[in-house]
Amino acid sequence: MVRCSCVFFRKYGNFIDNLRLFTRGGSGGMGYPRLGGEGGKGGDVWVVAHNKMTLKQLKDKYPKKRFVAGEGANSRVSALKGSKGKDCEIPVPIGISVTDENGKIIGELHKEKDRILVAEGGLGGKLLTNFLPLKGQKRVIHLDLKLIADIGLVGFPNAGKSSLLSQISHAKPAIADYAFTTLKPELGKIMYNDFKQISVADLPGLIEGAHMNKGMGHKFLKHIERTKQLLFVVDISGFQLSSQTQYRTAFETIILLTKELELYNEEVQTKPALLAVNKMDLPDAQDKFHVLMNQLQNPKDFLHLFGKKMIPERIMEFQHIIPISAITGEGIDELKNCIRKSLDEHANRENDAYHKKQLLNLQISNAISYSEPPSKNALTNSKMDRI
């Protein structure tokens, strides 16, 4: 068994995951008609990723949310080629997707120092423009943050995700006996004895219809797009959002969660997944767990319980199913080990696939070089050898 200790990773206070900004490239500099001098190009506006940045910090530092680059220098006798205007850089957190006003993606920032050009500076005055400068590009952009984590917790409200996160890390999310205690993302980190670190994101709970933006809807779903794997957390006793909604068993909860992921984005549903069956400290939990395991081993035998629109195209297959109690700590060590094992196995498979692809490319490259017809010089040399 792998021993590990757990430490707090990051907590987002007053969490902001989207922001609208005005950007404008700098105007170009004036040309010098008499001597044919060219004005400098206006500065560009860039969005640049930084590890320790948040959208809240960006909003607080730049409350007007306007970013304008510098103007290009005018051409003059002492400097016929005007210098370029100063670029403007917008510092943003890693995981940002940049879109324009029409929702078209301009680019994404996945790692430190990634950068995207969002507003280009205008050209300086030159012969082609009658030595008159051009204005810089104006653009309203939207910054959309999608958290990056190794594991994303998926579950209906009150399934115990927040309690679980507090067990496997020192994060202190809100915990209470009512729905939607998690209103903003929480990130915890498991630290193992060999210094391996695994980040776990607890995100606002899904409800039926989340793919249509009901409940926390897209505010939750978009954040699991960049998690490597999913950890489903379900209450062994089932779930009922309110007295006006239908009660769902643990098995029904898993099927409905799977369907919500599929309806939002099919690629999300294909991520490797684990299942934590929570609240095993409750009475009759063991009996209910045996029933659930039978249902998961033969899911097609129980799909008649659902309407056709509720059945996912692909039934989720879990790499590990672990009964736990986030209250008593039962099964938590095993869960941590399974998380580590699952991520390591997936990383090894990815490495193997990468090396096989590289080897195949090398073989194809060699085959092509061997099949190329000999050059004329080679044929001439061959004839000379025979004389």
ABEGO torsion letter per residue (X at the ends): XBBBBBBBABBBBGBBABBBBBBBBBBBBBBBAAAGBBBBBBBBBBBBBBAABBAAAAAAABAAGBBBBBBBBBBBAABABBBBBBBBBBBBBBGBBBBBAAGBBAEBBABBGBBBBABBBBBBBBAAAGGBBBBBBBBBBBBBBBBBBABBBBBBBGAGAAAAAAAABABBBBBBBBBGABABBBBBBBBBAAGBBBBBBBBBBBBBGAAAGBEAEAAAAAAAAABABBBBBBBAAEBBABAABBBBBAAAAAAAAAAAAAAABAAAAABBBBBBBBGAABBGAAAAAAAAAAAAABAAAAAAABBAAABBABBBBBABBBBBBAAAGBGAAAAAAAAAAAAAAAAAAAAAAAAAAAAAAAAAAAAAAAABBBBAAAAAAAAAAAX
